[in-house]
Amino acid sequence: MLPDRESARSTSDEDLHSSPISRRIFLRRGAYVLGGATIAAGAALTAQTAAAASGKVSQAQAGYKATTKSASRCDTCAHFEAPSACKIVDGSVSPSGSCNFFAPRPK
């Protein structure tokens, strides 16, 4: 014997409404996630654009250290501009510092 249409309809309606999350909540949360991702991507792009406009990288990106014991000091680097600037690294740099972009001055 075939199941009665009324009982089949009530079963499928119960299945739809027994889910732990409603469609409205699912869509709202999805919108929040997409909105947050858009804002985060925009902030990252703004930071990259600012760095590119200045032509310099941040001290953190360069691996800059204010002091070093190695011979790769800023004051012996081709990019160093006395008294405390660099052609590549943004901000004030110490003559006794170092970074990943060290290039010895030509002799």
N, C-alpha and C positions, 0 to 999 in steps of 0.2 A: 504494500500500500504506500502511496506517495504522501510525503508530509503535507500537511495543510498549509496553504499560503500564509495565513495569519500567523502561525507559529514560526514559519521560516522568516517572515518579516520582523517579528519581534526579536528573534535571536540576532539577526544582523544589526538591528538598531542597538541592542545591548552591547554588542561587540564594539561598535563605534564609540559609544559613550563610556565604556569602561576603561579606555586608555588613560594612563596617568597624567597626560598633558594634553590640553586642548589645542586645537589648531590655532586659535587666536593667540594663546600664550607662546606657542612655537614660533609663529610669524613675528610676534613682537620681540622675542628674544633674538631671533635671527636678524631683525632690523638693528637692534642694539649692537650686536657683534659686528655687522657690516659697517655701521656708523663708526664704531670704535676703531676698526681696522683702517677705515678711510682717514680718520683724524691722525692716527699713528703714522700712516704712510706719508701724509702731508707734512707732518712735523719732521720726519726723517729727510724728506726731499728738501724742505726749507733749510735744514742744517747743512746738507750737502751743497746746495746752491750757494749759501753764504761762504762756505769754505772754498768753493770753486771760484767765486767772484774775487776773493782776496788772493787767490793763487797759493794759499798756504794751508797746511794741515795743522790740526790741533797738536798740542804737546803729547797728549795721550796716544794719538794715532802714530806719532813719530817715535814713540818709545823714549821720550826725552827724560833724562835724569839730570838733576841740577849739579851733581858732583860725580866724578868718576876717577878711578885710579888707572885707567888704561891710557894709552897714547892717543886714542881717538877723541881728543878734547875739542870742544867747539872753537877755541881760539886757534887751533891748527887746521880747521876745516875751510874748504873753499867757499862754503855757503855762509860763513859767519861774517856779520857786519858789525864792527866795533861801534859802540862799547857793549851793547847787549841785544843785538837783533840777529835774525837769520832770514835768508832768502826763501827758505822752505817752511820753517816751523813758525807758527803764529805765537805772538806774545814775546815777553822779555825772556832772553836766554842768558845763562851764566857762561862766561868764558871757560870755566872749568867743568862745564856740563858735557853731555854727549847724547846722541840719538841714533836711530837706525839709518839715517841718510848721510852719515859721515863720508866726506870725500876729501882726501888730503889736498892741501894747496899745491899747485904746481911749483916746481923749484926753478 
